[in-house]
Amino acid sequence: MGQKVHPLGFRIGITEPWRSRWYANKKDFGTLLYEDQQIRKFIKAEYHSAAVPRIDIERTRERVTVIIHTARPGLLIGRRGAQVEKLNDELTKICNKPVAIRTVEISKPELSAQLVAENIAEQLSRRASYRRALKKSAELTMQAGALGVKIDIAGRLGGAEIARTQKIAMGSVPLSTLDAWIDYGFAQAATTMGVIGVKCWIYRGRYADFGVARAGRSL
C-alpha cells in the first residue's frame, strides 16, 4: 500500500489539512476548482525562484485568501511590497474578486520534500551527476533533522538508451502509519535526452511529537 497511495492524499482530513478550503454548490464547483488550478500554476511559473512548495487557498463570498509557503519571502514580496502588489493585481484578474495574500516562511527548505525534489530536478537539468545530486540532497535533509528520506529518480539517466530508476534511502520512512508526518514532493527535469521524474519522501517524525492533535499546522 505504501508504494501505491499518495502520502498526502492518504492523510488529508485526518492529520493533514486540505490545500483548498471553501464550499461551493454543484454549479460553481468546477469554475472555482479551475480558478484554484490557475492561481497555483501562475504563482509557480512566475515566482519559481521564490521556492514555493505549497499554496493554500481559502474562499469566502467576498474575497479569496491565498496563503503562499515560501523559502524566500523577500523575492515574493519585493522591494517595499512592489512584487506583492503586482501579484495581487494578477490574481484579482484570475478570480474577479478581491484577493488577500499571506506568506508563510519555510525556515528549513531541506525538510520540504517539494523543494528537495525541485532542487534535484534543477541540478539534473544542468547536467549534474545524478548520483552526486541524490546523495548530497539526502545527506542535507538528514542533517536538517529528518528521521528518514527516500528519493526516486526515473528516466534516461546520464543519457542512457533505456530509461531506468535510481533510488536512495536513509533512515526510516513509514508510509503506512497515519500518525507519521510524511512530506511528499514531485518534480520533473527537462533534459535534452527527455524528461526525468523526481519523487521525494521525507519523514519528519510523528504528529503527536509536534503537538498536532487535528488536521492543521504550519510548515
N, CA and C atoms as a LAMMPS dump frame, in Angstrom:
ITEM: TIMESTEP
0
ITEM: NUMBER OF ATOMS
657
ITEM: BOX BOUNDS ff ff ff
-5.0000000000000000e+02 5.0000000000000000e+02
-5.0000000000000000e+02 5.0000000000000000e+02
-5.0000000000000000e+02 5.0000000000000000e+02
ITEM: ATOMS id mol type element x y z
1 1 1 N 0.826 -1.2 0
2 1 2 C 0 0 0
3 1 3 C 0.871 1.265 0
4 2 1 N 1.967 1.226 0.731
5 2 2 C 2.812 2.414 0.836
6 2 3 C 3.36 2.887 -0.496
7 3 1 N 3.468 1.999 -1.485
8 3 2 C 4.015 2.384 -2.784
9 3 3 C 2.935 2.852 -3.754
10 4 1 N 1.657 2.645 -3.397
11 4 2 C 0.592 2.944 -4.346
12 4 3 C -0.256 4.147 -3.949
13 5 1 N -0.271 4.493 -2.678
14 5 2 C -1.128 5.568 -2.182
15 5 3 C -0.324 6.853 -2.03
16 6 1 N -0.901 7.973 -2.483
17 6 2 C -0.242 9.271 -2.332
18 6 3 C -0.147 9.602 -0.842
19 7 1 N 1.055 9.851 -0.306
20 7 2 C 1.232 10.058 1.139
21 7 3 C 0.394 11.199 1.718
22 8 1 N 0.212 12.274 0.944
23 8 2 C -0.574 13.401 1.45
24 8 3 C -2.069 13.121 1.329
25 9 1 N -2.486 12.568 0.181
26 9 2 C -3.894 12.239 -0.003
27 9 3 C -4.372 11.221 1.027
28 10 1 N -3.49 10.341 1.448
29 10 2 C -3.794 9.323 2.445
30 10 3 C -4.102 9.963 3.809
31 11 1 N -3.522 11.14 4.069
32 11 2 C -3.649 11.784 5.377
33 11 3 C -4.579 13.002 5.387
34 12 1 N -5.02 13.447 4.192
35 12 2 C -5.887 14.627 4.111
36 12 3 C -7.154 14.421 4.937
37 13 1 N -7.475 15.406 5.764
38 13 2 C -8.67 15.332 6.59
39 13 3 C -8.485 14.542 7.869
40 14 1 N -7.325 13.875 8.024
41 14 2 C -7.046 13.103 9.232
42 14 3 C -5.956 13.813 10.038
43 15 1 N -4.785 13.933 9.457
44 15 2 C -3.709 14.674 10.11
45 15 3 C -3.233 15.848 9.25
46 16 1 N -3.589 15.837 7.969
47 16 2 C -3.188 16.917 7.058
48 16 3 C -4.395 17.784 6.706
49 17 1 N -4.226 19.116 6.663
50 17 2 C -5.35 19.984 6.27
51 17 3 C -5.525 20 4.754
52 18 1 N -6.728 20.33 4.29
53 18 2 C -6.983 20.485 2.858
54 18 3 C -6.214 21.681 2.331
55 19 1 N -5.732 21.588 1.098
56 19 2 C -4.971 22.695 0.5
57 19 3 C -5.903 23.788 -0.038
58 20 1 N -7.141 23.423 -0.378
59 20 2 C -8.16 24.412 -0.76
60 20 3 C -9.301 24.289 0.243
61 21 1 N -9.635 25.397 0.905
62 21 2 C -10.636 25.356 1.974
63 21 3 C -11.783 26.303 1.631
64 22 1 N -12.84 25.763 1.019
65 22 2 C -14.028 26.532 0.671
66 22 3 C -15.162 25.581 0.333
67 23 1 N -16.352 26.139 0.255
68 23 2 C -17.537 25.346 -0.093
69 23 3 C -18.227 26 -1.283
70 24 1 N -18.735 25.187 -2.2
71 24 2 C -19.462 25.717 -3.361
72 24 3 C -20.556 24.735 -3.751
73 25 1 N -21.592 25.256 -4.378
74 25 2 C -22.648 24.361 -4.865
75 25 3 C -22.184 23.672 -6.151
76 26 1 N -22.995 22.767 -6.625
77 26 2 C -22.614 21.936 -7.777
78 26 3 C -22.351 22.776 -9.025
79 27 1 N -23.097 23.853 -9.183
80 27 2 C -22.973 24.685 -10.392
81 27 3 C -21.643 25.432 -10.434
82 28 1 N -21.174 25.922 -9.275
83 28 2 C -19.968 26.752 -9.23
84 28 3 C -18.692 25.967 -8.936
85 29 1 N -18.833 24.724 -8.518
86 29 2 C -17.67 23.981 -8.028
87 29 3 C -16.561 23.872 -9.08
88 30 1 N -16.933 23.481 -10.301
89 30 2 C -15.942 23.302 -11.365
90 30 3 C -15.203 24.589 -11.694
91 31 1 N -15.913 25.721 -11.708
92 31 2 C -15.301 27.02 -12.02
93 31 3 C -14.278 27.406 -10.961
94 32 1 N -14.657 27.224 -9.689
95 32 2 C -13.753 27.591 -8.596
96 32 3 C -12.541 26.661 -8.538
97 33 1 N -12.763 25.394 -8.839
98 33 2 C -11.654 24.432 -8.856
99 33 3 C -10.645 24.811 -9.943
100 34 1 N -11.16 25.198 -11.116
101 34 2 C -10.29 25.628 -12.216
102 34 3 C -9.528 26.9 -11.839
103 35 1 N -10.198 27.822 -11.139
104 35 2 C -9.54 29.051 -10.675
105 35 3 C -8.384 28.727 -9.742
106 36 1 N -8.599 27.788 -8.82
107 36 2 C -7.534 27.375 -7.893
108 36 3 C -6.327 26.848 -8.668
109 37 1 N -6.618 26.053 -9.694
110 37 2 C -5.544 25.482 -10.516
111 37 3 C -4.773 26.593 -11.232
112 38 1 N -5.496 27.58 -11.766
113 38 2 C -4.858 28.69 -12.469
114 38 3 C -4.001 29.532 -11.524
115 39 1 N -4.49 29.746 -10.308
116 39 2 C -3.729 30.513 -9.307
117 39 3 C -2.406 29.821 -9.004
118 40 1 N -2.492 28.52 -8.735
119 40 2 C -1.272 27.765 -8.389
120 40 3 C -0.294 27.727 -9.565
121 41 1 N -0.823 27.503 -10.753
122 41 2 C 0.033 27.429 -11.945
123 41 3 C 0.734 28.764 -12.199
124 42 1 N 0.002 29.869 -12.039
125 42 2 C 0.577 31.198 -12.278
126 42 3 C 1.695 31.505 -11.286
127 43 1 N 1.446 31.258 -9.997
128 43 2 C 2.443 31.567 -8.967
129 43 3 C 3.694 30.71 -9.149
130 44 1 N 3.509 29.413 -9.433
131 44 2 C 4.663 28.527 -9.612
132 44 3 C 5.493 28.931 -10.823
133 45 1 N 4.822 29.383 -11.887
134 45 2 C 5.541 29.761 -13.111
135 45 3 C 6.256 31.097 -12.956
136 46 1 N 5.573 32.095 -12.385
137 46 2 C 6.126 33.445 -12.295
138 46 3 C 7.112 33.616 -11.138
139 47 1 N 6.947 32.825 -10.087
140 47 2 C 7.784 33.003 -8.892
141 47 3 C 8.494 31.702 -8.527
142 48 1 N 8.993 31.029 -9.547
143 48 2 C 9.702 29.766 -9.338
144 48 3 C 10.948 29.975 -8.469
145 49 1 N 11.616 31.106 -8.642
146 49 2 C 12.85 31.368 -7.881
147 49 3 C 12.59 31.642 -6.404
148 50 1 N 11.318 31.876 -6.031
149 50 2 C 10.986 32.158 -4.629
150 50 3 C 10.853 30.868 -3.82
151 51 1 N 11.057 29.713 -4.44
152 51 2 C 10.981 28.408 -3.769
153 51 3 C 9.645 28.237 -3.049
154 52 1 N 8.593 28.011 -3.848
155 52 2 C 7.226 27.885 -3.32
156 52 3 C 6.783 26.419 -3.416
157 53 1 N 6.77 25.669 -2.306
158 53 2 C 6.366 24.269 -2.373
159 53 3 C 4.869 24.045 -2.22
160 54 1 N 4.18 25.036 -1.636
161 54 2 C 2.766 24.805 -1.301
162 54 3 C 1.977 26.107 -1.324
163 55 1 N 0.757 26.046 -1.869
164 55 2 C -0.132 27.215 -1.929
165 55 3 C -1.508 26.789 -1.414
166 56 1 N -1.944 27.398 -0.322
167 56 2 C -3.271 27.127 0.238
168 56 3 C -4.226 28.235 -0.193
169 57 1 N -5.483 27.867 -0.442
170 57 2 C -6.477 28.849 -0.897
171 57 3 C -7.723 28.744 -0.024
172 58 1 N -8.144 29.879 0.513
173 58 2 C -9.381 29.954 1.298
174 58 3 C -10.31 30.948 0.62
175 59 1 N -11.593 30.629 0.596
176 59 2 C -12.568 31.488 -0.083
177 59 3 C -13.744 31.823 0.831
178 60 1 N -14.202 33.069 0.724
179 60 2 C -15.494 33.463 1.273
180 60 3 C -16.274 34.079 0.111
181 61 1 N -17.484 34.547 0.357
182 61 2 C -18.252 35.174 -0.727
183 61 3 C -17.584 36.444 -1.22
184 62 1 N -16.916 37.159 -0.295
185 62 2 C -16.379 38.479 -0.642
186 62 3 C -14.951 38.434 -1.166
187 63 1 N -14.121 37.503 -0.652
188 63 2 C -12.71 37.556 -1.041
189 63 3 C -12.069 36.176 -1.105
190 64 1 N -10.891 36.166 -1.744
191 64 2 C -10.082 34.948 -1.847
192 64 3 C -8.777 35.202 -1.096
193 65 1 N -8.423 34.294 -0.184
194 65 2 C -7.158 34.416 0.555
195 65 3 C -6.189 33.366 0.031
196 66 1 N -5.041 33.814 -0.442
197 66 2 C -4.013 32.911 -0.971
198 66 3 C -2.851 32.886 0.013
199 67 1 N -2.588 31.709 0.585
200 67 2 C -1.512 31.545 1.571
201 67 3 C -0.345 30.857 0.877
202 68 1 N 0.749 31.592 0.713
203 68 2 C 1.902 31.086 -0.038
204 68 3 C 3.021 30.706 0.925
205 69 1 N 3.396 29.443 0.913
206 69 2 C 4.523 28.964 1.716
207 69 3 C 5.78 29.129 0.86
208 70 1 N 6.752 29.838 1.354
209 70 2 C 7.949 30.137 0.553
210 70 3 C 9.208 30.126 1.405
211 71 1 N 10.298 29.676 0.809
212 71 2 C 11.581 29.678 1.493
213 71 3 C 12.316 31.011 1.3
214 72 1 N 11.841 31.814 0.323
215 72 2 C 12.477 33.117 0.051
216 72 3 C 11.402 34.196 -0.033
217 73 1 N 10.856 34.6 1.109
218 73 2 C 9.767 35.59 1.092
219 73 3 C 10.185 36.938 0.515
220 74 1 N 11.479 37.27 0.614
221 74 2 C 11.964 38.538 0.076
222 74 3 C 11.739 38.656 -1.421
223 75 1 N 11.948 37.55 -2.154
224 75 2 C 11.749 37.561 -3.607
225 75 3 C 10.276 37.693 -3.958
226 76 1 N 9.437 37.152 -3.106
227 76 2 C 7.997 37.198 -3.353
228 76 3 C 7.415 38.574 -3.029
229 77 1 N 7.888 39.154 -1.941
230 77 2 C 7.368 40.456 -1.502
231 77 3 C 7.94 41.594 -2.341
232 78 1 N 9.257 41.518 -2.634
233 78 2 C 9.89 42.574 -3.421
234 78 3 C 10.193 43.8 -2.579
235 79 1 N 10.839 44.764 -3.21
236 79 2 C 11.196 45.999 -2.503
237 79 3 C 9.936 46.805 -2.189
238 80 1 N 9.743 47.089 -0.908
239 80 2 C 8.583 47.856 -0.415
240 80 3 C 7.247 47.24 -0.843
241 81 1 N 7.246 45.933 -1.005
242 81 2 C 5.993 45.242 -1.321
243 81 3 C 5.525 45.389 -2.752
244 82 1 N 6.427 45.81 -3.65
245 82 2 C 6.04 46.052 -5.051
246 82 3 C 5.608 44.757 -5.748
247 83 1 N 6.342 43.66 -5.486
248 83 2 C 6.02 42.393 -6.143
249 83 3 C 4.672 41.841 -5.675
250 84 1 N 4.394 42.005 -4.381
251 84 2 C 3.12 41.515 -3.846
252 84 3 C 1.947 42.254 -4.469
253 85 1 N 2.103 43.552 -4.638
254 85 2 C 1.026 44.347 -5.259
255 85 3 C 0.782 43.893 -6.7
256 86 1 N 1.878 43.636 -7.42
257 86 2 C 1.761 43.164 -8.801
258 86 3 C 1.069 41.798 -8.843
259 87 1 N 1.478 40.896 -7.924
260 87 2 C 0.879 39.571 -7.846
261 87 3 C -0.605 39.664 -7.489
262 88 1 N -0.912 40.572 -6.573
263 88 2 C -2.304 40.762 -6.162
264 88 3 C -3.178 41.175 -7.35
265 89 1 N -2.662 42.086 -8.176
266 89 2 C -3.405 42.539 -9.359
267 89 3 C -3.643 41.389 -10.338
268 90 1 N -2.617 40.561 -10.533
269 90 2 C -2.743 39.44 -11.476
270 90 3 C -3.757 38.408 -10.977
271 91 1 N -3.721 38.115 -9.671
272 91 2 C -4.647 37.124 -9.115
273 91 3 C -6.073 37.646 -9.09
274 92 1 N -6.225 38.962 -8.911
275 92 2 C -7.557 39.57 -8.936
276 92 3 C -8.186 39.41 -10.317
277 93 1 N -7.362 39.5 -11.38
278 93 2 C -7.862 39.299 -12.747
279 93 3 C -8.339 37.863 -12.948
280 94 1 N -7.611 36.899 -12.343
281 94 2 C -7.98 35.492 -12.496
282 94 3 C -9.288 35.187 -11.763
283 95 1 N -9.445 35.768 -10.549
284 95 2 C -10.591 35.434 -9.694
285 95 3 C -11.791 36.358 -9.89
286 96 1 N -11.54 37.575 -10.414
287 96 2 C -12.604 38.593 -10.496
288 96 3 C -13.192 38.905 -9.115
289 97 1 N -12.317 38.866 -8.114
290 97 2 C -12.701 39.126 -6.723
291 97 3 C -11.504 39.721 -6.01
292 98 1 N -11.717 40.455 -4.904
293 98 2 C -10.571 40.946 -4.121
294 98 3 C -9.754 39.762 -3.594
295 99 1 N -8.426 39.894 -3.649
296 99 2 C -7.529 38.821 -3.212
297 99 3 C -6.634 39.323 -2.085
298 100 1 N -6.524 38.53 -1.034
299 100 2 C -5.601 38.823 0.06
300 100 3 C -4.485 37.792 0.012
301 101 1 N -3.234 38.265 0.093
302 101 2 C -2.078 37.365 0.013
303 101 3 C -1.37 37.313 1.358
304 102 1 N -1.14 36.095 1.831
305 102 2 C -0.371 35.89 3.055
306 102 3 C 0.821 35.003 2.741
307 103 1 N 1.962 35.3 3.342
308 103 2 C 3.147 34.467 3.119
309 103 3 C 3.54 33.766 4.417
310 104 1 N 3.95 32.519 4.289
311 104 2 C 4.448 31.741 5.422
312 104 3 C 5.87 31.324 5.085
313 105 1 N 6.822 31.752 5.901
314 105 2 C 8.23 31.451 5.603
315 105 3 C 8.585 30.035 6.044
316 106 1 N 9.285 29.327 5.174
317 106 2 C 9.783 27.988 5.499
318 106 3 C 11.217 28.146 5.996
319 107 1 N 11.421 27.87 7.271
320 107 2 C 12.734 28.11 7.874
321 107 3 C 13.774 27.072 7.454
322 108 1 N 13.32 25.826 7.166
323 108 2 C 14.255 24.765 6.772
324 108 3 C 13.812 24.162 5.431
325 109 1 N 14.248 24.74 4.316
326 109 2 C 13.852 24.206 3
327 109 3 C 14.321 22.777 2.755
328 110 1 N 15.377 22.346 3.481
329 110 2 C 15.875 20.971 3.313
330 110 3 C 14.863 19.94 3.796
331 111 1 N 13.87 20.376 4.604
332 111 2 C 12.859 19.46 5.118
333 111 3 C 11.555 19.53 4.318
334 112 1 N 11.545 20.302 3.252
335 112 2 C 10.383 20.376 2.373
336 112 3 C 10.626 19.457 1.175
337 113 1 N 9.841 18.386 1.085
338 113 2 C 10.054 17.381 0.033
339 113 3 C 9.916 17.977 -1.361
340 114 1 N 8.969 18.901 -1.544
341 114 2 C 8.771 19.519 -2.857
342 114 3 C 9.998 20.33 -3.271
343 115 1 N 10.561 21.079 -2.327
344 115 2 C 11.74 21.893 -2.643
345 115 3 C 12.961 21.018 -2.903
346 116 1 N 13.081 19.923 -2.164
347 116 2 C 14.196 18.991 -2.389
348 116 3 C 14.08 18.376 -3.784
349 117 1 N 12.865 17.956 -4.157
350 117 2 C 12.643 17.361 -5.484
351 117 3 C 12.938 18.373 -6.59
352 118 1 N 12.478 19.627 -6.415
353 118 2 C 12.718 20.667 -7.422
354 118 3 C 14.197 20.998 -7.537
355 119 1 N 14.914 20.98 -6.403
356 119 2 C 16.355 21.254 -6.412
357 119 3 C 17.105 20.174 -7.189
358 120 1 N 16.743 18.914 -6.969
359 120 2 C 17.388 17.812 -7.701
360 120 3 C 17.068 17.911 -9.191
361 121 1 N 15.803 18.219 -9.514
362 121 2 C 15.394 18.355 -10.922
363 121 3 C 16.191 19.466 -11.606
364 122 1 N 16.413 20.558 -10.874
365 122 2 C 17.183 21.671 -11.441
366 122 3 C 18.625 21.259 -11.706
367 123 1 N 19.21 20.49 -10.788
368 123 2 C 20.583 20.009 -10.978
369 123 3 C 20.668 19.068 -12.177
370 124 1 N 19.673 18.196 -12.328
371 124 2 C 19.675 17.262 -13.463
372 124 3 C 19.524 18.006 -14.784
373 125 1 N 18.74 19.101 -14.772
374 125 2 C 18.58 19.912 -15.983
375 125 3 C 19.895 20.565 -16.391
376 126 1 N 20.743 20.824 -15.381
377 126 2 C 22.059 21.435 -15.659
378 126 3 C 23.134 20.375 -15.896
379 127 1 N 22.697 19.135 -16.092
380 127 2 C 23.59 18.008 -16.417
381 127 3 C 24.544 17.649 -15.29
382 128 1 N 24.115 17.836 -14.053
383 128 2 C 24.928 17.426 -12.906
384 128 3 C 24.857 15.909 -12.765
385 129 1 N 25.802 15.33 -12.067
386 129 2 C 25.816 13.891 -11.833
387 129 3 C 24.625 13.51 -10.955
388 130 1 N 23.782 12.605 -11.458
389 130 2 C 22.564 12.278 -10.704
390 130 3 C 22.888 11.555 -9.395
391 131 1 N 23.939 10.747 -9.375
392 131 2 C 24.31 10.049 -8.135
393 131 3 C 24.755 11.042 -7.067
394 132 1 N 25.554 12.016 -7.471
395 132 2 C 26.03 13.029 -6.519
396 132 3 C 24.876 13.892 -6.025
397 133 1 N 23.972 14.264 -6.944
398 133 2 C 22.823 15.099 -6.566
399 133 3 C 21.927 14.371 -5.56
400 134 1 N 21.68 13.075 -5.797
401 134 2 C 20.859 12.284 -4.883
402 134 3 C 21.496 12.184 -3.499
403 135 1 N 22.763 11.818 -3.471
404 135 2 C 23.446 11.605 -2.193
405 135 3 C 23.552 12.891 -1.388
406 136 1 N 23.92 13.986 -2.052
407 136 2 C 24.083 15.259 -1.348
408 136 3 C 22.75 15.752 -0.785
409 137 1 N 21.671 15.653 -1.577
410 137 2 C 20.356 16.116 -1.135
411 137 3 C 19.857 15.293 0.052
412 138 1 N 20.042 13.979 -0.008
413 138 2 C 19.604 13.108 1.085
414 138 3 C 20.387 13.41 2.366
415 139 1 N 21.686 13.625 2.241
416 139 2 C 22.515 13.925 3.419
417 139 3 C 22.132 15.259 4.047
418 140 1 N 21.887 16.28 3.218
419 140 2 C 21.485 17.595 3.737
420 140 3 C 20.143 17.513 4.474
421 141 1 N 19.228 16.705 3.931
422 141 2 C 17.921 16.542 4.568
423 141 3 C 18.058 15.875 5.934
424 142 1 N 18.883 14.846 6.028
425 142 2 C 19.094 14.158 7.306
426 142 3 C 19.795 15.081 8.31
427 143 1 N 20.747 15.875 7.832
428 143 2 C 21.444 16.808 8.722
429 143 3 C 20.511 17.893 9.253
430 144 1 N 19.45 18.222 8.467
431 144 2 C 18.499 19.266 8.872
432 144 3 C 17.54 18.784 9.966
433 145 1 N 17.552 17.465 10.244
434 145 2 C 16.711 16.964 11.326
435 145 3 C 15.663 15.945 10.93
436 146 1 N 15.672 15.498 9.682
437 146 2 C 14.697 14.487 9.252
438 146 3 C 15.035 13.129 9.869
439 147 1 N 14.005 12.316 10.104
440 147 2 C 14.226 10.969 10.641
441 147 3 C 14.407 9.953 9.521
442 148 1 N 14.043 10.342 8.318
443 148 2 C 14.208 9.453 7.177
444 148 3 C 13.932 10.181 5.875
445 149 1 N 14.552 9.723 4.803
446 149 2 C 14.328 10.325 3.486
447 149 3 C 14.464 9.24 2.421
448 150 1 N 13.609 9.326 1.402
449 150 2 C 13.683 8.402 0.267
450 150 3 C 13.502 9.219 -1
451 151 1 N 14.382 9.039 -1.96
452 151 2 C 14.307 9.775 -3.224
453 151 3 C 14.416 8.793 -4.38
454 152 1 N 13.479 8.903 -5.333
455 152 2 C 13.499 8.082 -6.55
456 152 3 C 13.604 8.997 -7.756
457 153 1 N 14.487 8.672 -8.69
458 153 2 C 14.501 9.379 -9.969
459 153 3 C 14.391 8.348 -11.083
460 154 1 N 13.671 8.692 -12.149
461 154 2 C 13.453 7.741 -13.241
462 154 3 C 13.484 8.462 -14.575
463 155 1 N 14.099 7.828 -15.566
464 155 2 C 14.205 8.403 -16.899
465 155 3 C 15.511 7.971 -17.554
466 156 1 N 15.907 8.661 -18.592
467 156 2 C 17.155 8.331 -19.282
468 156 3 C 18.319 8.96 -18.525
469 157 1 N 18.675 8.353 -17.42
470 157 2 C 19.713 8.883 -16.536
471 157 3 C 21.082 8.817 -17.212
472 158 1 N 21.766 9.953 -17.201
473 158 2 C 23.087 10.021 -17.822
474 158 3 C 23.061 9.799 -19.318
475 159 1 N 21.896 10.008 -19.936
476 159 2 C 21.779 9.845 -21.385
477 159 3 C 21.68 8.393 -21.834
478 160 1 N 21.326 7.486 -20.926
479 160 2 C 21.219 6.064 -21.273
480 160 3 C 20.137 5.84 -22.327
481 161 1 N 20.316 4.791 -23.136
482 161 2 C 19.356 4.498 -24.202
483 161 3 C 18.003 4.061 -23.639
484 162 1 N 18.04 3.311 -22.537
485 162 2 C 16.816 2.798 -21.928
486 162 3 C 16.599 3.484 -20.576
487 163 1 N 15.374 3.915 -20.339
488 163 2 C 15.057 4.571 -19.071
489 163 3 C 15.215 3.596 -17.915
490 164 1 N 15.722 4.119 -16.799
491 164 2 C 15.869 3.275 -15.614
492 164 3 C 15.618 4.109 -14.368
493 165 1 N 15.635 3.456 -13.229
494 165 2 C 15.332 4.111 -11.961
495 165 3 C 16.533 4.046 -11.03
496 166 1 N 16.761 5.14 -10.331
497 166 2 C 17.816 5.183 -9.313
498 166 3 C 17.179 5.628 -8
499 167 1 N 17.491 4.932 -6.901
500 167 2 C 16.893 5.245 -5.613
501 167 3 C 17.956 5.441 -4.553
502 168 1 N 17.583 6.221 -3.539
503 168 2 C 18.423 6.353 -2.352
504 168 3 C 17.504 6.479 -1.155
505 169 1 N 17.876 5.844 -0.046
506 169 2 C 17.063 5.896 1.171
507 169 3 C 17.97 5.977 2.386
508 170 1 N 17.593 6.825 3.315
509 170 2 C 18.307 6.961 4.583
510 170 3 C 17.287 7.029 5.712
511 171 1 N 17.576 6.405 6.839
512 171 2 C 16.644 6.417 7.957
513 171 3 C 15.414 5.589 7.636
514 172 1 N 14.286 5.876 8.303
515 172 2 C 13.048 5.133 8.075
516 172 3 C 11.971 6.055 7.515
517 173 1 N 11.119 5.515 6.65
518 173 2 C 10.01 6.267 6.057
519 173 3 C 8.752 5.398 6.15
520 174 1 N 8.015 5.448 7.278
521 174 2 C 6.834 4.592 7.474
522 174 3 C 5.6 5.132 6.754
523 175 1 N 5.433 4.766 5.492
524 175 2 C 4.373 5.335 4.655
525 175 3 C 2.967 4.907 5.073
526 176 1 N 2.836 3.768 5.738
527 176 2 C 1.508 3.274 6.09
528 176 3 C 1.022 3.746 7.455
529 177 1 N 1.836 4.5 8.18
530 177 2 C 1.461 4.983 9.508
531 177 3 C 0.826 6.364 9.393
532 178 1 N -0.461 6.47 9.735
533 178 2 C -1.177 7.735 9.586
534 178 3 C -0.625 8.831 10.494
535 179 1 N -0.08 8.446 11.639
536 179 2 C 0.444 9.441 12.577
537 179 3 C 1.827 9.937 12.164
538 180 1 N 2.42 9.314 11.136
539 180 2 C 3.749 9.734 10.685
540 180 3 C 3.638 10.979 9.799
541 181 1 N 4.454 11.972 10.096
542 181 2 C 4.469 13.211 9.307
543 181 3 C 5.359 12.972 8.089
544 182 1 N 4.734 12.555 6.997
545 182 2 C 5.458 12.289 5.746
546 182 3 C 5.199 13.436 4.78
547 183 1 N 6.269 14.1 4.36
548 183 2 C 6.132 15.144 3.348
549 183 3 C 6.53 14.535 2.009
550 184 1 N 5.75 14.845 0.971
551 184 2 C 5.994 14.246 -0.35
552 184 3 C 6.094 15.335 -1.406
553 185 1 N 7.031 15.169 -2.333
554 185 2 C 7.192 16.138 -3.408
555 185 3 C 7.525 15.455 -4.724
556 186 1 N 7.098 16.078 -5.818
557 186 2 C 7.369 15.545 -7.155
558 186 3 C 7.765 16.679 -8.083
559 187 1 N 8.794 16.449 -8.895
560 187 2 C 9.238 17.455 -9.865
561 187 3 C 9.732 16.738 -11.117
562 188 1 N 9.81 17.499 -12.213
563 188 2 C 10.295 16.944 -13.475
564 188 3 C 11.47 17.772 -13.981
565 189 1 N 12.491 17.067 -14.456
566 189 2 C 13.66 17.724 -15.037
567 189 3 C 13.619 17.538 -16.546
568 190 1 N 13.574 18.65 -17.284
569 190 2 C 13.574 18.589 -18.745
570 190 3 C 15.022 18.592 -19.23
571 191 1 N 15.454 17.494 -19.8
572 191 2 C 16.822 17.389 -20.328
573 191 3 C 16.764 17.159 -21.839
574 192 1 N 17.908 17.249 -22.472
575 192 2 C 17.963 17.048 -23.93
576 192 3 C 17.617 15.606 -24.3
577 193 1 N 17.803 14.693 -23.356
578 193 2 C 17.515 13.281 -23.609
579 193 3 C 16.074 12.897 -23.273
580 194 1 N 15.333 13.811 -22.67
581 194 2 C 13.957 13.508 -22.272
582 194 3 C 13.676 13.989 -20.862
583 195 1 N 12.504 13.673 -20.374
584 195 2 C 12.078 14.119 -19.041
585 195 3 C 12.486 13.1 -17.985
586 196 1 N 13.026 13.594 -16.872
587 196 2 C 13.377 12.744 -15.731
588 196 3 C 12.481 13.134 -14.558
589 197 1 N 11.788 12.161 -13.993
590 197 2 C 10.902 12.413 -12.859
591 197 3 C 11.633 12.241 -11.534
592 198 1 N 11.31 13.093 -10.588
593 198 2 C 11.935 13.038 -9.252
594 198 3 C 10.841 12.963 -8.196
595 199 1 N 10.885 11.923 -7.366
596 199 2 C 9.947 11.791 -6.246
597 199 3 C 10.738 11.821 -4.941
598 200 1 N 10.162 12.474 -3.934
599 200 2 C 10.868 12.6 -2.656
600 200 3 C 9.893 12.41 -1.498
601 201 1 N 10.277 11.577 -0.544
602 201 2 C 9.519 11.379 0.692
603 201 3 C 10.42 11.756 1.864
604 202 1 N 9.924 12.557 2.793
605 202 2 C 10.698 12.945 3.976
606 202 3 C 9.872 12.651 5.229
607 203 1 N 10.448 11.892 6.139
608 203 2 C 9.791 11.571 7.411
609 203 3 C 10.335 12.503 8.487
610 204 1 N 9.447 13.354 9.015
611 204 2 C 9.871 14.36 9.993
612 204 3 C 9.573 13.978 11.433
613 205 1 N 8.887 12.867 11.638
614 205 2 C 8.526 12.441 12.99
615 205 3 C 7.032 12.187 13.076
616 206 1 N 6.528 11.943 14.264
617 206 2 C 5.092 11.731 14.468
618 206 3 C 4.415 13.054 14.773
619 207 1 N 3.177 13.202 14.288
620 207 2 C 2.443 14.447 14.535
621 207 3 C 2.32 14.715 16.027
622 208 1 N 2.131 13.655 16.812
623 208 2 C 1.971 13.807 18.254
624 208 3 C 3.203 14.452 18.888
625 209 1 N 4.385 14.174 18.322
626 209 2 C 5.624 14.752 18.857
627 209 3 C 5.676 16.256 18.654
628 210 1 N 4.905 16.758 17.657
629 210 2 C 4.87 18.193 17.387
630 210 3 C 3.646 18.861 18.032
631 211 1 N 2.89 18.096 18.814
632 211 2 C 1.713 18.647 19.487
633 211 3 C 0.547 18.887 18.552
634 212 1 N 0.505 18.154 17.429
635 212 2 C -0.58 18.319 16.461
636 212 3 C -1.689 17.327 16.796
637 213 1 N -2.861 17.838 17.175
638 213 2 C -3.958 16.955 17.574
639 213 3 C -5.063 16.911 16.536
640 214 1 N -4.952 17.732 15.471
641 214 2 C -6.006 17.762 14.462
642 214 3 C -5.378 18.058 13.11
643 215 1 N -6.183 18.058 12.062
644 215 2 C -5.673 18.338 10.71
645 215 3 C -5.474 19.826 10.56
646 216 1 N -4.288 20.285 10.808
647 216 2 C -3.979 21.712 10.662
648 216 3 C -2.701 22.083 11.372
649 217 1 N -1.759 22.63 10.628
650 217 2 C -0.497 23.078 11.205
651 217 3 C 0.217 23.922 10.167
652 218 1 N 1.293 24.556 10.552
653 218 2 C 2.106 25.312 9.601
654 218 3 C 3.412 24.594 9.406
655 219 1 N 4.047 24.826 8.259
656 219 2 C 5.339 24.201 7.989
657 219 3 C 6.443 24.88 8.777
